[in-house]
Amino acid sequence: MSFVVVIVVALLAYVYIRSNRLARLKWLRKLDLPGHWQLDDEGGESHDSVSITFSGRAQGGDFRSRGIGPVAVGEWSVQGHTLFLSDTSGQDQTRLELHFFKPGQIGLELADGSRILLRKQANNVVALRPGQRG
């Protein structure tokens, strides 16, 4: 009887952990961080004075930023609703709270408490010749 209880508890734990993992991956895909993000003002205009470009996978990769924290180039990762930006040496790390509003629009809460709204820059340029960049 105790063996059956152990199997049931293990099965329930497995299902719970798997469902949480799948929900997190779905949220990260919906967030779609890799790409170029620019400051978005209230009128819906994008400005390049504050921008960040994420490359890599849905959970992390490399980034290049302008106007966001002291780190300008390095690696990024998402843990929960927190975005971590680390310089290439790993010594300097910026922690930002990440808020998802709708596809293509996120908010970041900086360390000083200020908040910025970023809009993803759509890239609809298609190369007509192989090897040519748009």
SEPA-421726 format. One record per residue (C-alpha): x, y, z. Coordinates in pm, whole numbers, padded with zeros to 5 digits, always signed. Layout:
XYZ ...
This chain:
+00000+00000+00000 +00277+00248+00087 +00443+00171-00246 +00127+00279-00430 +00116+00605-00229 +00479+00677-00319 +00408+00613-00689 +00099+00839-00683 +00288+01121-00506 +00580+01091-00751 +00340+01095-01047 +00159+01403-00914 +00491+01582-00854 +00604+01497-01208 +00279+01627-01361 +00297+01948-01153 +00660+02021-01243 +00602+01943-01611 +00293+02165-01634 +00479+02456-01468 +00771+02412-01708 +00540+02405-02012 +00355+02715-01889 +00688+02899-01845 +00805+02803-02195 +00471+02918-02339 +00507+03254-02157 +00865+03297-02284 +00757+03222-02643 +00471+03471-02610 +00713+03729-02468 +00942+03676-02771 +01239+03874-02636 +01498+03808-02911 +01497+04108-03145 +01538+04487-03129 +01336+04682-02870 +01305+05063-02859 +01168+05314-02609 +00797+05368-02668 +00638+05696-02563 +00270+05744-02483 +00188+05835-02843 +00307+05501-02975 +00625+05645-03126 +00948+05447-03097 +01272+05628-03015 +01624+05489-03054 +01767+05689-02758 +01689+05393-02532 +01708+05055-02700 +01811+04698-02641 +01875+04414-02882 +01842+04058-02757 +01983+03764-02949 +01979+03398-02858 +01696+03178-02737 +01376+03250-02546 +01546+03203-02204 +01872+03389-02262 +02154+03490-02489 +02355+03800-02579 +02239+04162-02573 +02346+04514-02668 +02177+04812-02501 +02178+05189-02505 +02041+05398-02218 +01944+05104-01993 +02166+05058-01688 +02544+05057-01671 +02588+04738-01876 +02589+04798-02254 +02701+04460-02394 +02684+04116-02241 +02452+03826-02168 +02087+03825-02065 +01865+03570-01892 +01511+03557-01758 +01433+03404-01418 +01070+03431-01322 +00967+03789-01405 +01320+03923-01363 +01553+04008-01650 +01924+03987-01567 +02180+04175-01780 +02543+04077-01714 +02853+04222-01874 +03084+03990-02066 +03319+03951-01767 +03030+03856-01538 +03129+04115-01276 +02855+04373-01334 +02491+04262-01333 +02175+04468-01372 +01845+04332-01243 +01526+04455-01411 +01166+04362-01337 +00998+04250-01657 +00632+04328-01732 +00453+04182-02034 +00169+04396-02168 +00093+04250-02509 +00291+04090-02790 +00560+04335-02897 +00530+04556-02589 +00709+04510-02256 +00787+04724-01955 +01110+04727-01757 +01142+04854-01401 +01494+04983-01347 +01694+04959-01024 +01613+05321-00933 +01239+05248-00953 +01180+05423-01285 +00987+05236-01552 +01023+05235-01927 +00799+05096-02198 +00965+04919-02490 +00816+04825-02826 +00963+04554-03045 +01092+04683-03377 +00932+04487-03658 +01173+04371-03922 +00991+04299-04246 +01289+04339-04480 +01345+04033-04698 +01667+03980-04890 +01597+03927-05261 +01937+03773-05330 +02104+03504-05119 +02369+03650-04890 +02231+04004-04919 +02124+04164-04591 +01824+04394-04570 
